[in-house]
Amino acid sequence: MLTSKPRLPIREIALVGFLPSPVKKLYYRLKGYRIGRNVSIGLGSVVSGEDVTIEEGVRIGFLTIVRGRSIKIGRHVQIGTMSFLDVPFIEIGEGSKINEQVFVGGLQFPDSKFIMGRNCQIMQMSFINPTHSITIGDDSGIGGYSLLFGHTSWLSKFEGYPVEFDSIEIGRSVSVAWRVFILPGSKIGDGAVIGANSLVRGTIPGECLAVGFPARVVSKSPDLPRVVSDEEKQRYLREIIVEMIAYFRGFDLVCQERDGGWAVTEKIGGLFGGTKTWSIRIFDSNGETLAEALREGRADVVVSLYRLSPEIRRTLNSAVCVWIDIESKERSDHGNDIGEEVAMYLRRYGVRLLREQAV
């Protein structure tokens, strides 16, 4: 057929897919792809396109296909094992994550687009069909086993059945639970929450909770999201840290309170053995208190409930200390083992952090 293409890029997989990641990246750079530092492309995975940009820190898992005419993958994006993205235009924003076995493709037109904002996540086993375009705003999440369809066509339009091709727009900070079916032409406003096993068709306003088949609004602003006081935020952070320390202890890490924070000690195996101790400092008050405390001693990771000033960030960066700014939803660009663990634990509570842009 004149417009058909192979379901899988078999030739590319055979020639390139099983090369080591450094060799694969060299090959792609020779093809004109723009690939940043510390990019990893897993065994059996290929990226195929005409205009391709993969920024620093991107991780693509095993046996994953990314194919399109124009592909742009932002900093520190993760695409899980055995996922399949096949759309003419693909754009994935910084810090976003696509879990394992996610399918993005299917019936499409030349202008089909898949646009995913910054700090988003799509959970495993979801099927996304951008017949025209599917746009997911910053900081939004799609639950596993969800279906986003850009078309409704099976029975004949000439026999009176509806056949529709349309875009889907999902706003910023939207939470779509597991097993949600979103139909073409749907628009979901900023801050909306869609309950599990719902069917979305039409427009869902922002800052509301919608559930059902079809989904209907059952709660809306100002009830959702509610205002959280400073005292509650401080209590939440303390409770999460205590829970995280208990989690660390479950992995035989020795954790002790020290200097308004925690010392976490790991045993190092191997021939020479030994231990390594990491220092975590927690600050749930103002920046002046933080600056004063930092002058008293060094930390490996600093978690601040409130916004860190540029001056304090520069101080922490020069000390090679990982910092996490919960209010700004940002973190240092550099990392260490304990910093990554803390950032991942906070992510459980919806704190998704963008890395500071290097100047």
Secondary structure, DSSP 8 states (H G I E B T S, - for coil): --S---SS-HHHIIIIITS-HHHHHHHHHHTT-EE-TT-EE-TT-EEE-SEEEE-TT-EE-TT-EEE-SEEEE-TT-EE-TT-EEE-SEEEE-TT-EE-TT-EE-SS--TT-EEEE-TT-EE-TT-EEE-SSEEEE-TT-EE-TT-EEESEE-SS-GGGT---EE--EEE-TT-EE-TT-EE-TT-EE-TT-EE-TT-EE-SEE-SSEEEEETTEEEEEETTSSS----HHHHHHHHHHHHHHHHHHHHTTT-EEEEETTEEEEEEE--SSS--EEEEEEEEE-S-HHHHHHHHHH---SEEEESS---HHHHHHHHHTT-EEEETTTTEE-SS--HHHHHHHHHHHTTT---EE----
